């Protein structure tokens, strides 16, 4: 039965859970498939790539992460925080895998939950429409769990409803890209109403304000 397991979705579910944990104050480490996370970063964010003129060529069937090979000596964390705070839409390679990845791999349009053992995480591609070649609009309300509890210090348990559980088993719901009729331009544009919506729900900078105001930073 092992060959029939959804290992790709399982890796993602586990990594999403660990990213959530590592983002909390006091976290000191991260568990998960860091090779996958690094390869994703290098594909979408050219300025964060390792020092190489161009990615290496891989043959059919080779792991895509082989494009990037061994990394250079990492730079200080402050360097990457400053880069991230200065990002613009045109600093991102929104479509590294072709103009229509959602049509090439329809299962990437699945909306619901993904799971590995007792770890279940929401998965909603409508929140990353630019990665499918469309202008980002205000997404649907988030996929909410039926119940959340903390059985012990540092742990939590998330329970989704039976409808989402059945959806996961059948892989039955895909977002309809035809509903997003506006392709974005080369800068990865967004709907103006989305920008207002997003600004109210995010942190504008990673670098703490007191560090920005000091002479250490030139923003």
VOROLUM-305136 format. One record per residue (C-alpha): residue in one letter; x, y, z; residue number from 1. Coordinates in steps of 0.1 Angstrom, whole numbers, plus 2048, in hexadecimal, padded with zeros to 3 digits. Layout:
// residues N
   residuo     X     Y     Z   num
         A     X     Y     Z   NUM
...
***
This chain:
// residues 219
   residuo     X     Y     Z   num
         X   800   800   800     1
         X   81E   817   805     2
         X   821   81E   7E0     3
         X   7FD   82B   7E0     4
         X   803   845   7FB     5
         X   802   86A   7F1     6
         X   826   871   7FB     7
         X   828   893   7EA     8
         X   809   8A0   7FD     9
         X   816   890   81D    10
         X   838   8A2   81A    11
         X   825   8C3   814    12
         X   80E   8BE   831    13
         X   82A   8B6   849    14
         X   83F   8D4   83D    15
         X   821   8EC   840    16
         X   81C   8E0   864    17
         X   841   8E5   86C    18
         X   842   907   85C    19
         X   825   912   872    20
         X   838   905   891    21
         X   859   915   888    22
         X   849   937   882    23
         X   840   939   8A7    24
         X   854   94D   8C0    25
         X   86D   937   8D2    26
         X   870   91E   8B6    27
         X   894   912   8B1    28
         X   892   8FA   895    29
         X   87F   8EC   877    30
         X   876   8C8   86D    31
         X   86C   8C0   849    32
         X   878   8BC   826    33
         X   890   8D9   824    34
         X   89C   8CE   802    35
         X   879   8D4   7F4    36
         X   876   8F6   805    37
         X   898   902   7F9    38
         X   891   8F6   7D5    39
         X   86F   908   7D6    40
         X   881   928   7E2    41
         X   89B   927   7C7    42
         X   881   921   7AB    43
         X   86B   93F   7B4    44
         X   884   958   7C4    45
         X   8A2   95F   7AD    46
         X   8B3   977   7C5    47
         X   8B4   95C   7E0    48
         X   8C4   942   7CA    49
         X   8E6   934   7D1    50
         X   903   943   7BE    51
         X   901   934   79C    52
         X   8FB   945   77A    53
         X   8DF   92D   771    54
         X   8CF   90D   77F    55
         X   8DD   8EC   773    56
         X   8CB   8D7   75A    57
         X   8BA   8B8   766    58
         X   8AE   89B   751    59
         X   88B   88C   750    60
         X   885   879   770    61
         X   8A0   88A   785    62
         X   896   89C   7A5    63
         X   890   8C1   79D    64
         X   8A5   8CB   7BB    65
         X   8C4   8BF   7A9    66
         X   8C2   8DF   795    67
         X   8D1   8F1   7B2    68
         X   8ED   8DC   7BF    69
         X   903   8E4   7DE    70
         X   8FC   906   7ED    71
         X   915   922   7F3    72
         X   91E   92E   815    73
         X   8FE   93C   823    74
         X   8FB   961   829    75
         X   8F0   970   84B    76
         X   8CB   96E   853    77
         X   8C8   994   853    78
         X   8D2   994   82E    79
         X   8B5   97E   824    80
         X   89C   991   83A    81
         X   8A6   9B2   829    82
         X   8A2   9A2   807    83
         X   87F   995   810    84
         X   874   9B7   81D    85
         X   87F   9C7   7FD    86
         X   86D   9AE   7E6    87
         X   857   9BA   7CA    88
         X   840   9A5   7B3    89
         X   85A   9A7   797    90
         X   874   997   7AE    91
         X   861   976   7AC    92
         X   861   95D   791    93
         X   83C   954   793    94
         X   83C   939   778    95
         X   85D   926   779    96
         X   84B   906   76E    97
         X   839   914   74F    98
         X   81C   92B   747    99
         X   800   913   752   100
         X   80C   8FC   76D   101
         X   7E9   8F6   77A   102
         X   7DE   8E9   759   103
         X   7FD   8D4   755   104
         X   7F9   8C5   778   105
         X   7D3   8C7   780   106
         X   7D8   8B7   7A3   107
         X   7EA   8D7   7AD   108
         X   7C9   8E9   7AC   109
         X   7BA   8D3   7C7   110
         X   7AA   8E7   7E4   111
         X   7A4   8D6   805   112
         X   7BA   8C6   81F   113
         X   7DA   8B1   81B   114
         X   7E4   897   834   115
         X   7FF   880   841   116
         X   7F5   86A   85E   117
         X   7E8   881   87A   118
         X   7F4   8A1   869   119
         X   7D9   8B3   854   120
         X   7DF   8D5   844   121
         X   7CA   8EC   82E   122
         X   7D4   8EF   809   123
         X   7C5   90B   7F4   124
         X   7D5   915   7D3   125
         X   7BD   932   7CE   126
         X   7D3   945   7E6   127
         X   7F1   942   7CF   128
         X   7E0   949   7AD   129
         X   7FF   95B   79F   130
         X   811   93A   7A0   131
         X   7F8   92D   787   132
         X   7FA   94C   770   133
         X   7DC   960   77C   134
         X   7D7   981   78E   135
         X   7D3   97C   7B3   136
         X   7B0   985   7C1   137
         X   7A2   983   7E4   138
         X   7A0   95E   7EB   139
         X   783   94A   7F9   140
         X   781   948   81F   141
         X   79C   931   82E   142
         X   795   90C   833   143
         X   78D   90A   858   144
         X   790   8EB   86E   145
         X   773   8DC   881   146
         X   787   8DC   8A2   147
         X   7A9   8E7   8AF   148
         X   7B8   8DC   8D0   149
         X   7D9   8DC   8E3   150
         X   7DD   8BA   8F3   151
         X   800   8C3   901   152
         X   817   8E0   903   153
         X   827   8E8   8E1   154
         X   80F   8D2   8CE   155
         X   7EC   8D6   8BE   156
         X   7D3   8C0   8AD   157
         X   7BE   8CB   890   158
         X   79E   8B9   886   159
         X   78C   8C1   865   160
         X   769   8B8   85D   161
         X   75D   898   84C   162
         X   757   8AA   82B   163
         X   77B   8B5   828   164
         X   787   892   832   165
         X   772   883   816   166
         X   77F   89E   7FE   167
         X   7A3   894   807   168
         X   79C   86F   800   169
         X   78C   876   7DF   170
         X   7A3   894   7D4   171
         X   782   8A0   7C6   172
         X   782   8C6   7C6   173
         X   798   8DB   7AF   174
         X   797   901   7AD   175
         X   78A   90E   78B   176
         X   7A5   923   77B   177
         X   78B   92E   761   178
         X   77B   943   77D   179
         X   79B   958   77E   180
         X   79A   967   75B   181
         X   7B5   981   75F   182
         X   7D9   975   758   183
         X   7F3   98A   76A   184
         X   80D   99E   758   185
         X   833   999   75C   186
         X   833   9AA   77E   187
         X   81B   991   78E   188
         X   7FF   9A9   792   189
         X   7E3   9A7   7AC   190
         X   7C0   9B4   7AE   191
         X   7BF   9D6   7C0   192
         X   7A5   9CA   7D9   193
         X   7BB   9AC   7E1   194
         X   7D8   9C3   7E9   195
         X   7C2   9D6   802   196
         X   7B6   9B5   811   197
         X   7D9   9A7   814   198
         X   7E9   9C6   823   199
         X   7D0   9C4   841   200
         X   7DA   9A0   847   201
         X   800   99E   845   202
         X   81F   9AB   854   203
         X   82E   9C5   83C   204
         X   852   9BD   847   205
         X   866   9A1   856   206
         X   880   9B7   865   207
         X   875   9C5   887   208
         X   86C   9EA   886   209
         X   887   9F3   8A0   210
         X   8A1   9E4   889   211
         X   895   9F6   86B   212
         X   897   A17   87D   213
         X   8BB   A11   887   214
         X   8D8   A18   870   215
         X   8DD   9F3   86A   216
         X   8C3   9F4   84F   217
         X   8BF   A08   830   218
         X   89C   A01   823   219
***
